[in-house]
Amino acid sequence: MTAETALDTDELRAMIADVLEVDEASITPEIDFVRDLGVDSLLAMELAVTLERHYQVKIESHEIGNVRTMPDISALLARKLRKPA
């Protein structure tokens, strides 16, 4: 995926739901992964690894620790994908 490629939110939602083992419909912009879905640091790192592999970016542990919602993940990936390789 290149910086010019827009994020496919349906694909991203499906990946998040798969890693978190929840129904895709539960991944809404308002849902807080930590508060509402009980995501802990280990699960957050698993999500980071999945995103890194798919989007070919590097996500630091402190970055994924600040991600709590779908819009947070979208914003993080958008920043990462805009950076030159």
PATORTI-400248 format. One record per residue (C-alpha): residue number from 0; residue in one letter; x, y, z. Coordinates in steps of 0.25 Angstrom, whole numbers, padded with zeros to 4 digits. Example, Ala and Ser with C-alpha at 12.3 -4.5 7.8 and 13.67 -1.06 7.14 Angstrom:
BEGIN
+-----+------+-------+-------+-------+
!  nr ! rest !    px !    py !    pz !
+-----+------+-------+-------+-------+
!   0 !    A !  0049 ! -0018 !  0031 !
!   1 !    S !  0055 ! -0004 !  0029 !
+-----+------+-------+-------+-------+
//
This chain:
BEGIN
+-----+------+-------+-------+-------+
!  nr ! rest !    px !    py !    pz !
+-----+------+-------+-------+-------+
!   0 !    M !  0000 !  0000 !  0000 !
!   1 !    T !  0005 !  0014 ! -0004 !
!   2 !    A !  0003 !  0027 !  0002 !
!   3 !    E ! -0006 !  0031 ! -0009 !
!   4 !    T ! -0015 !  0019 ! -0006 !
!   5 !    A ! -0027 !  0022 !  0003 !
!   6 !    L ! -0030 !  0014 !  0015 !
!   7 !    D ! -0041 !  0004 !  0012 !
!   8 !    T ! -0049 !  0006 !  0025 !
!   9 !    D ! -0057 ! -0007 !  0023 !
!  10 !    E ! -0044 ! -0015 !  0021 !
!  11 !    L ! -0038 ! -0008 !  0033 !
!  12 !    R ! -0051 ! -0011 !  0042 !
!  13 !    A ! -0050 ! -0026 !  0038 !
!  14 !    M ! -0036 ! -0027 !  0042 !
!  15 !    I ! -0038 ! -0020 !  0055 !
!  16 !    A ! -0050 ! -0029 !  0058 !
!  17 !    D ! -0042 ! -0042 !  0054 !
!  18 !    V ! -0031 ! -0038 !  0063 !
!  19 !    L ! -0040 ! -0034 !  0075 !
!  20 !    E ! -0049 ! -0046 !  0072 !
!  21 !    V ! -0062 ! -0038 !  0072 !
!  22 !    D ! -0073 ! -0036 !  0062 !
!  23 !    E ! -0069 ! -0025 !  0051 !
!  24 !    A ! -0082 ! -0018 !  0054 !
!  25 !    S ! -0077 ! -0015 !  0068 !
!  26 !    I ! -0065 ! -0007 !  0062 !
!  27 !    T ! -0072 !  0007 !  0061 !
!  28 !    P ! -0065 !  0020 !  0062 !
!  29 !    E ! -0070 !  0022 !  0076 !
!  30 !    I ! -0065 !  0009 !  0082 !
!  31 !    D ! -0054 !  0010 !  0091 !
!  32 !    F ! -0045 ! -0002 !  0090 !
!  33 !    V ! -0040 ! -0002 !  0104 !
!  34 !    R ! -0052 !  0002 !  0112 !
!  35 !    D ! -0063 ! -0005 !  0103 !
!  36 !    L ! -0056 ! -0017 !  0098 !
!  37 !    G ! -0045 ! -0019 !  0109 !
!  38 !    V ! -0033 ! -0018 !  0100 !
!  39 !    D ! -0020 ! -0020 !  0108 !
!  40 !    S ! -0006 ! -0017 !  0104 !
!  41 !    L ! -0003 ! -0031 !  0098 !
!  42 !    L ! -0016 ! -0030 !  0089 !
!  43 !    A ! -0012 ! -0016 !  0085 !
!  44 !    M !  0002 ! -0021 !  0081 !
!  45 !    E ! -0004 ! -0033 !  0073 !
!  46 !    L ! -0013 ! -0022 !  0066 !
!  47 !    A ! -0001 ! -0014 !  0063 !
!  48 !    V !  0007 ! -0026 !  0057 !
!  49 !    T ! -0005 ! -0029 !  0048 !
!  50 !    L ! -0006 ! -0014 !  0043 !
!  51 !    E !  0009 ! -0014 !  0041 !
!  52 !    R !  0009 ! -0026 !  0032 !
!  53 !    H ! -0003 ! -0022 !  0024 !
!  54 !    Y !  0001 ! -0007 !  0022 !
!  55 !    Q !  0016 ! -0009 !  0022 !
!  56 !    V !  0018 !  0001 !  0033 !
!  57 !    K !  0025 !  0001 !  0046 !
!  58 !    I !  0016 !  0004 !  0058 !
!  59 !    E !  0024 !  0007 !  0072 !
!  60 !    S !  0018 !  0002 !  0085 !
!  61 !    H !  0015 !  0016 !  0090 !
!  62 !    E !  0007 !  0019 !  0077 !
!  63 !    I ! -0002 !  0007 !  0078 !
!  64 !    G ! -0003 !  0010 !  0093 !
!  65 !    N ! -0010 !  0023 !  0089 !
!  66 !    V ! -0020 !  0017 !  0080 !
!  67 !    R ! -0034 !  0015 !  0086 !
!  68 !    T ! -0043 !  0016 !  0075 !
!  69 !    M ! -0045 !  0013 !  0060 !
!  70 !    P ! -0043 !  0028 !  0056 !
!  71 !    D ! -0030 !  0027 !  0064 !
!  72 !    I ! -0025 !  0015 !  0056 !
!  73 !    S ! -0029 !  0022 !  0043 !
!  74 !    A ! -0021 !  0035 !  0047 !
!  75 !    L ! -0009 !  0027 !  0051 !
!  76 !    L ! -0008 !  0019 !  0038 !
!  77 !    A ! -0011 !  0031 !  0030 !
!  78 !    R !  0001 !  0038 !  0037 !
!  79 !    K !  0010 !  0026 !  0035 !
!  80 !    L !  0006 !  0024 !  0020 !
!  81 !    R !  0009 !  0038 !  0017 !
!  82 !    K !  0023 !  0037 !  0022 !
!  83 !    P !  0034 !  0034 !  0011 !
!  84 !    A !  0040 !  0020 !  0012 !
+-----+------+-------+-------+-------+
//
